[in-house]
Amino acid sequence: MVRERPGLGARRRRRPRARRSTVGLIALVAAATWGHSTRGEPTIHQEAREVVTVAVRPLTVRAVAEPAAGFVFALEGSSPAELEMLLEWPAPSDKSRLRLRGTRQPGPAGDVVRLVSELSGIDGSNPRQATREIALGDGPATALFEVSRAAGDRVLTLVVEAELTRTTAFTVRPVAGAPVRFRLDIEWTENGRTIPLEINELQTFVGEMVSYSFRMGEPGEAESGRIDLLPLQLVGETARIEVALSGTLPDGEGGIKVVSRKEQWVSTSGTTSALSLAAGEPPVGFRFLVTPRF
């Protein structure tokens, strides 16, 4: 969030709200070459998953370019799955396209796999549909699915095998680090004088960056500042903190100068550290007072 304030001649104290960084509050950042961290270790969660594997094989006709492993698709939850095959139908010299759509649905005596077929010419002409339901049990369930009949009592039949498998998936979920609060005092330094501008309270966690930015005047024509605070590691009452500053300041010749710097601090809870974003001699610019509490 950026709050605009009047130019230097009309500067007054305000309390705009802080803008958090887009990293979010629950990201997990690896730290740890410095002492022992109090951040929680990632937790392992166990999740049961059910997958229905459906294998289809033409019984009474030949498939064109059938895969070596046959036609197989998997159903997870209520999401549908589809497969498509070209068949020598209704005569060996003819070609037809068969689309098969499967879903897992509740049935009167347990879940079933519902299959809907659409048989058409190779160009999609003359589509015909058929349906078949296969009950799921503890083991593989095999059924015949009559899709269509042609002249001379020729029947297009599929062999369908459906099997429900249950697996356990293990996932590692990050745990947020310890909470950290920053009191941020912003001052303006000019002609040897220090003018208080703002006091802000920023909240974050170990391993999560929190940012605050502001501008005084119009974009590209006035002073601006941004501070990024990243608690890297916490050991008892001592924290390792990365501080990055960037902004724009007058260059003394009617233009704007871009200034940036980055530092790492080792600070105790309640101790105030200062960092300036200034240019010129004597310095003109911003002074940031940062007081962490954890």
DRENDO-1510 file (C-alpha; in Angstrom, 1 decimal, always signed):
<recs>
REC; n; res; u; v; w
REC; 1; MET; +0.0; +0.0; +0.0 .
REC; 2; VAL; +1.4; +3.4; -0.9 .
REC; 3; ARG; +0.2; +6.5; +0.9 .
REC; 4; GLU; +0.9; +9.9; -0.6 .
REC; 5; ARG; +1.7; +12.9; +1.5 .
REC; 6; PRO; +2.3; +16.6; +0.6 .
REC; 7; GLY; +5.6; +18.0; -0.4 .
REC; 8; LEU; +8.3; +18.9; +2.1 .
REC; 9; GLY; +6.9; +22.4; +2.8 .
REC; 10; ALA; +3.7; +21.0; +4.0 .
REC; 11; ARG; +4.9; +17.8; +5.6 .
REC; 12; ARG; +2.9; +16.5; +8.5 .
REC; 13; ARG; +2.7; +13.3; +10.6 .
REC; 14; ARG; +0.5; +10.5; +9.4 .
REC; 15; ARG; -0.1; +6.8; +10.2 .
REC; 16; PRO; -0.7; +4.9; +7.0 .
REC; 17; ARG; -1.2; +1.2; +7.2 .
REC; 18; ALA; +1.6; -1.1; +6.3 .
REC; 19; ARG; +1.8; -3.1; +3.1 .
REC; 20; ARG; +2.6; -6.7; +3.4 .
REC; 21; SER; +4.8; -8.3; +0.8 .
REC; 22; THR; +3.2; -10.7; -1.8 .
REC; 23; VAL; +5.2; -13.6; -0.3 .
REC; 24; GLY; +2.3; -14.2; +2.1 .
REC; 25; LEU; +2.5; -15.2; +5.8 .
REC; 26; ILE; +2.8; -19.0; +5.6 .
REC; 27; ALA; +5.7; -19.5; +3.2 .
REC; 28; LEU; +8.5; -21.6; +4.4 .
REC; 29; VAL; +12.0; -20.1; +4.0 .
REC; 30; ALA; +15.1; -22.2; +4.6 .
REC; 31; ALA; +17.4; -20.6; +7.0 .
REC; 32; ALA; +19.8; -22.0; +9.2 .
REC; 33; THR; +23.4; -21.7; +9.2 .
REC; 34; TRP; +23.3; -19.6; +12.3 .
REC; 35; GLY; +22.6; -21.3; +15.5 .
REC; 36; HIS; +19.4; -23.2; +16.4 .
REC; 37; SER; +16.1; -21.9; +15.1 .
REC; 38; THR; +12.9; -21.9; +17.1 .
REC; 39; ARG; +10.8; -22.4; +14.0 .
REC; 40; GLY; +8.6; -25.4; +13.8 .
REC; 41; GLU; +9.7; -28.3; +11.6 .
REC; 42; PRO; +7.5; -29.2; +8.7 .
REC; 43; THR; +4.8; -31.7; +9.7 .
REC; 44; ILE; +3.9; -34.9; +7.8 .
REC; 45; HIS; +0.3; -35.4; +7.0 .
REC; 46; GLN; -1.3; -38.6; +6.0 .
REC; 47; GLU; -4.1; -38.6; +3.4 .
REC; 48; ALA; -6.1; -41.6; +2.2 .
REC; 49; ARG; -6.8; -41.6; -1.6 .
REC; 50; GLU; -9.1; -43.8; -3.7 .
REC; 51; VAL; -8.5; -44.3; -7.4 .
REC; 52; VAL; -10.7; -46.3; -9.8 .
REC; 53; THR; -8.7; -47.8; -12.7 .
REC; 54; VAL; -10.8; -48.7; -15.7 .
REC; 55; ALA; -9.4; -50.9; -18.5 .
REC; 56; VAL; -11.3; -51.3; -21.7 .
REC; 57; ARG; -10.8; -53.9; -24.5 .
REC; 58; PRO; -12.8; -54.4; -27.7 .
REC; 59; LEU; -14.1; -57.9; -27.7 .
REC; 60; THR; -15.9; -58.4; -31.0 .
REC; 61; VAL; -14.1; -55.9; -33.2 .
REC; 62; ARG; -10.6; -54.8; -33.8 .
REC; 63; ALA; -9.2; -51.5; -32.7 .
REC; 64; VAL; -7.0; -49.4; -35.1 .
REC; 65; ALA; -3.6; -48.9; -33.6 .
REC; 66; GLU; -4.5; -50.3; -30.1 .
REC; 67; PRO; -1.8; -49.4; -27.5 .
REC; 68; ALA; +0.2; -52.4; -26.2 .
REC; 69; ALA; -1.2; -51.8; -22.6 .
REC; 70; GLY; -4.8; -51.4; -23.8 .
REC; 71; PHE; -7.1; -48.5; -23.2 .
REC; 72; VAL; -7.0; -47.4; -19.5 .
REC; 73; PHE; -8.1; -44.4; -17.6 .
REC; 74; ALA; -8.3; -43.5; -13.9 .
REC; 75; LEU; -11.1; -41.9; -11.9 .
REC; 76; GLU; -10.4; -39.8; -8.8 .
REC; 77; GLY; -13.4; -38.5; -6.8 .
REC; 78; SER; -16.3; -37.5; -8.9 .
REC; 79; SER; -14.2; -36.1; -11.8 .
REC; 80; PRO; -14.9; -37.7; -15.1 .
REC; 81; ALA; -12.3; -39.2; -17.5 .
REC; 82; GLU; -12.5; -40.1; -21.2 .
REC; 83; LEU; -10.8; -42.2; -23.8 .
REC; 84; GLU; -11.2; -42.5; -27.5 .
REC; 85; MET; -10.5; -45.3; -30.0 .
REC; 86; LEU; -10.9; -46.1; -33.7 .
REC; 87; LEU; -12.6; -49.3; -34.5 .
REC; 88; GLU; -13.2; -51.5; -37.6 .
REC; 89; TRP; -16.9; -51.0; -37.5 .
REC; 90; PRO; -19.6; -51.8; -38.8 .
REC; 91; ALA; -17.5; -53.9; -41.3 .
REC; 92; PRO; -13.8; -54.7; -41.2 .
REC; 93; SER; -13.3; -52.2; -44.1 .
REC; 94; ASP; -15.1; -49.4; -42.2 .
REC; 95; LYS; -13.8; -47.1; -39.5 .
REC; 96; SER; -15.8; -45.7; -36.6 .
REC; 97; ARG; -14.9; -43.5; -33.7 .
REC; 98; LEU; -15.8; -44.5; -30.2 .
REC; 99; ARG; -15.6; -42.1; -27.3 .
REC; 100; LEU; -16.0; -43.4; -23.8 .
REC; 101; ARG; -16.7; -41.2; -20.8 .
REC; 102; GLY; -16.6; -42.6; -17.2 .
REC; 103; THR; -17.6; -41.3; -13.9 .
REC; 104; ARG; -17.7; -42.6; -10.3 .
REC; 105; GLN; -21.2; -42.2; -8.8 .
REC; 106; PRO; -23.1; -43.5; -5.8 .
REC; 107; GLY; -25.4; -46.5; -6.4 .
REC; 108; PRO; -28.1; -48.2; -4.5 .
REC; 109; ALA; -25.6; -50.8; -3.0 .
REC; 110; GLY; -22.4; -48.8; -3.2 .
REC; 111; ASP; -20.4; -46.8; -5.7 .
REC; 112; VAL; -20.6; -47.6; -9.4 .
REC; 113; VAL; -18.6; -46.7; -12.5 .
REC; 114; ARG; -21.0; -45.2; -15.1 .
REC; 115; LEU; -19.9; -45.5; -18.6 .
REC; 116; VAL; -21.4; -43.5; -21.5 .
REC; 117; SER; -20.3; -44.4; -25.0 .
REC; 118; GLU; -20.7; -42.3; -28.2 .
REC; 119; LEU; -20.2; -44.2; -31.4 .
REC; 120; SER; -20.0; -42.2; -34.7 .
REC; 121; GLY; -18.5; -42.2; -38.1 .
REC; 122; ILE; -14.9; -41.2; -38.4 .
REC; 123; ASP; -16.1; -37.6; -39.2 .
REC; 124; GLY; -18.4; -37.5; -36.2 .
REC; 125; SER; -21.6; -38.3; -38.2 .
REC; 126; ASN; -24.5; -40.4; -37.0 .
REC; 127; PRO; -23.6; -40.5; -33.3 .
REC; 128; ARG; -25.3; -43.1; -31.1 .
REC; 129; GLN; -25.0; -43.5; -27.3 .
REC; 130; ALA; -25.2; -46.3; -24.9 .
REC; 131; THR; -24.7; -46.6; -21.1 .
REC; 132; ARG; -23.4; -49.2; -18.7 .
REC; 133; GLU; -22.9; -49.2; -14.9 .
REC; 134; ILE; -20.4; -51.5; -13.1 .
REC; 135; ALA; -20.6; -52.0; -9.4 .
REC; 136; LEU; -17.3; -51.5; -7.4 .
REC; 137; GLY; -16.3; -54.1; -4.9 .
REC; 138; ASP; -13.3; -55.1; -2.9 .
REC; 139; GLY; -11.6; -56.6; -6.0 .
REC; 140; PRO; -11.6; -56.1; -9.8 .
REC; 141; ALA; -15.1; -56.0; -11.4 .
REC; 142; THR; -15.4; -57.3; -15.0 .
REC; 143; ALA; -18.4; -56.6; -17.2 .
REC; 144; LEU; -19.4; -56.7; -20.9 .
REC; 145; PHE; -20.6; -53.5; -22.4 .
REC; 146; GLU; -22.7; -53.8; -25.6 .
REC; 147; VAL; -22.2; -50.5; -27.4 .
REC; 148; SER; -24.0; -51.2; -30.7 .
REC; 149; ARG; -25.5; -53.7; -33.1 .
REC; 150; ALA; -25.2; -53.8; -36.9 .
REC; 151; ALA; -26.8; -55.7; -39.8 .
REC; 152; GLY; -26.3; -59.4; -39.7 .
REC; 153; ASP; -26.4; -59.5; -35.9 .
REC; 154; ARG; -22.9; -58.1; -35.6 .
REC; 155; VAL; -22.4; -56.8; -32.1 .
REC; 156; LEU; -19.9; -54.2; -30.8 .
REC; 157; THR; -19.0; -55.3; -27.3 .
REC; 158; LEU; -16.3; -54.1; -24.9 .
REC; 159; VAL; -14.8; -55.9; -22.0 .
REC; 160; VAL; -14.5; -53.5; -19.1 .
REC; 161; GLU; -12.6; -54.1; -15.9 .
REC; 162; ALA; -12.9; -51.6; -13.0 .
REC; 163; GLU; -10.8; -51.8; -9.8 .
REC; 164; LEU; -10.9; -49.6; -6.8 .
REC; 165; THR; -7.5; -49.1; -5.1 .
REC; 166; ARG; -6.9; -47.3; -1.8 .
REC; 167; THR; -3.5; -45.7; -1.2 .
REC; 168; THR; -2.0; -43.5; +1.5 .
REC; 169; ALA; -0.3; -40.3; +0.5 .
REC; 170; PHE; +2.1; -38.5; +2.8 .
REC; 171; THR; +2.6; -34.8; +2.4 .
REC; 172; VAL; +4.9; -32.4; +4.1 .
REC; 173; ARG; +3.3; -29.1; +5.1 .
REC; 174; PRO; +5.3; -26.1; +6.2 .
REC; 175; VAL; +4.8; -24.7; +9.7 .
REC; 176; ALA; +5.0; -20.9; +10.1 .
REC; 177; GLY; +7.8; -19.5; +12.2 .
REC; 178; ALA; +7.5; -17.6; +15.4 .
REC; 179; PRO; +5.6; -14.3; +15.2 .
REC; 180; VAL; +7.7; -11.1; +15.1 .
REC; 181; ARG; +6.4; -7.5; +15.5 .
REC; 182; PHE; +8.3; -4.4; +14.3 .
REC; 183; ARG; +7.8; -0.9; +15.4 .
REC; 184; LEU; +8.9; +1.3; +12.5 .
REC; 185; ASP; +9.6; +5.0; +13.1 .
REC; 186; ILE; +10.3; +7.1; +10.0 .
REC; 187; GLU; +12.0; +10.4; +10.3 .
REC; 188; TRP; +13.2; +13.1; +7.8 .
REC; 189; THR; +16.7; +14.5; +8.2 .
REC; 190; GLU; +17.6; +17.9; +6.7 .
REC; 191; ASN; +19.9; +20.7; +7.6 .
REC; 192; GLY; +20.9; +18.9; +10.8 .
REC; 193; ARG; +17.3; +18.6; +12.0 .
REC; 194; THR; +15.3; +15.4; +12.4 .
REC; 195; ILE; +11.5; +15.6; +11.8 .
REC; 196; PRO; +9.3; +12.6; +12.9 .
REC; 197; LEU; +7.0; +11.6; +10.0 .
REC; 198; GLU; +5.3; +8.3; +10.8 .
REC; 199; ILE; +5.1; +5.4; +13.4 .
REC; 200; ASN; +3.9; +2.0; +12.1 .
REC; 201; GLU; +3.4; -1.4; +13.5 .
REC; 202; LEU; +4.3; -4.3; +11.2 .
REC; 203; GLN; +3.6; -8.0; +12.0 .
REC; 204; THR; +5.1; -11.0; +10.3 .
REC; 205; PHE; +6.7; -14.4; +11.1 .
REC; 206; VAL; +10.2; -15.8; +11.1 .
REC; 207; GLY; +11.0; -16.5; +7.5 .
REC; 208; GLU; +8.4; -14.1; +6.1 .
REC; 209; MET; +9.1; -10.6; +4.7 .
REC; 210; VAL; +7.0; -7.6; +5.6 .
REC; 211; SER; +7.3; -4.4; +3.6 .
REC; 212; TYR; +6.3; -0.8; +3.9 .
REC; 213; SER; +6.5; +1.9; +1.3 .
REC; 214; PHE; +5.4; +5.5; +0.9 .
REC; 215; ARG; +5.8; +8.5; -1.3 .
REC; 216; MET; +5.9; +12.3; -0.7 .
REC; 217; GLY; +4.6; +14.2; -3.7 .
REC; 218; GLU; +4.0; +13.1; -7.3 .
REC; 219; PRO; +5.6; +9.9; -8.7 .
REC; 220; GLY; +9.0; +10.6; -10.3 .
REC; 221; GLU; +9.2; +14.1; -8.9 .
REC; 222; ALA; +9.5; +13.6; -5.1 .
REC; 223; GLU; +10.9; +11.5; -2.3 .
REC; 224; SER; +9.9; +7.9; -1.8 .
REC; 225; GLY; +11.0; +5.1; +0.4 .
REC; 226; ARG; +10.5; +1.4; +0.9 .
REC; 227; ILE; +11.8; -0.9; +3.6 .
REC; 228; ASP; +11.7; -4.7; +3.6 .
REC; 229; LEU; +12.1; -6.5; +6.9 .
REC; 230; LEU; +12.9; -10.2; +6.9 .
REC; 231; PRO; +13.4; -12.1; +10.2 .
REC; 232; LEU; +15.7; -14.8; +9.1 .
REC; 233; GLN; +16.2; -16.7; +12.4 .
REC; 234; LEU; +15.3; -16.5; +16.0 .
REC; 235; VAL; +17.3; -17.8; +19.0 .
REC; 236; GLY; +15.9; -17.0; +22.4 .
REC; 237; GLU; +15.8; -13.3; +22.7 .
REC; 238; THR; +18.1; -12.7; +19.7 .
REC; 239; ALA; +17.0; -12.4; +16.0 .
REC; 240; ARG; +18.9; -12.2; +12.8 .
REC; 241; ILE; +17.1; -9.8; +10.5 .
REC; 242; GLU; +17.7; -8.7; +6.9 .
REC; 243; VAL; +16.8; -5.1; +6.2 .
REC; 244; ALA; +16.6; -3.7; +2.6 .
REC; 245; LEU; +16.0; +0.0; +1.8 .
REC; 246; SER; +15.3; +1.6; -1.5 .
REC; 247; GLY; +13.9; +5.0; -2.5 .
REC; 248; THR; +14.3; +8.2; -4.4 .
REC; 249; LEU; +15.8; +11.5; -3.1 .
REC; 250; PRO; +16.6; +14.9; -4.5 .
REC; 251; ASP; +20.1; +15.0; -6.0 .
REC; 252; GLY; +20.6; +18.7; -5.2 .
REC; 253; GLU; +20.5; +19.7; -8.8 .
REC; 254; GLY; +16.8; +19.6; -9.4 .
REC; 255; GLY; +16.7; +15.9; -10.2 .
REC; 256; ILE; +16.0; +12.6; -8.4 .
REC; 257; LYS; +18.6; +10.1; -7.2 .
REC; 258; VAL; +17.8; +6.5; -6.7 .
REC; 259; VAL; +19.3; +5.1; -3.5 .
REC; 260; SER; +19.3; +1.5; -2.1 .
REC; 261; ARG; +21.1; -0.6; +0.5 .
REC; 262; LYS; +20.8; -3.9; +2.4 .
REC; 263; GLU; +22.1; -5.0; +5.7 .
REC; 264; GLN; +21.8; -7.9; +8.2 .
REC; 265; TRP; +21.3; -7.2; +11.9 .
REC; 266; VAL; +21.6; -9.3; +15.0 .
REC; 267; SER; +19.1; -7.7; +17.4 .
REC; 268; THR; +17.5; -8.4; +20.7 .
REC; 269; SER; +13.8; -8.0; +21.5 .
REC; 270; GLY; +12.9; -4.4; +22.2 .
REC; 271; THR; +16.3; -3.0; +21.0 .
REC; 272; THR; +16.0; -0.2; +18.4 .
REC; 273; SER; +18.4; -0.1; +15.4 .
REC; 274; ALA; +18.6; +2.8; +12.9 .
REC; 275; LEU; +19.3; +2.9; +9.2 .
REC; 276; SER; +19.4; +5.9; +6.9 .
REC; 277; LEU; +18.4; +6.4; +3.3 .
REC; 278; ALA; +20.0; +9.8; +2.6 .
REC; 279; ALA; +22.2; +11.6; +0.1 .
REC; 280; GLY; +24.4; +14.7; +0.1 .
REC; 281; GLU; +26.5; +16.4; +2.8 .
REC; 282; PRO; +25.0; +17.2; +5.2 .
REC; 283; PRO; +22.7; +14.2; +4.6 .
REC; 284; VAL; +19.2; +14.8; +3.4 .
REC; 285; GLY; +16.7; +11.9; +3.4 .
REC; 286; PHE; +15.0; +9.4; +5.6 .
REC; 287; ARG; +16.0; +7.7; +8.8 .
REC; 288; PHE; +14.3; +4.5; +9.9 .
REC; 289; LEU; +14.2; +3.3; +13.5 .
REC; 290; VAL; +13.3; -0.4; +13.7 .
REC; 291; THR; +12.4; -2.1; +17.0 .
REC; 292; PRO; +11.6; -5.8; +16.9 .
REC; 293; ARG; +9.6; -7.7; +19.5 .
REC; 294; PHE; +9.3; -11.4; +19.6 .
</recs>
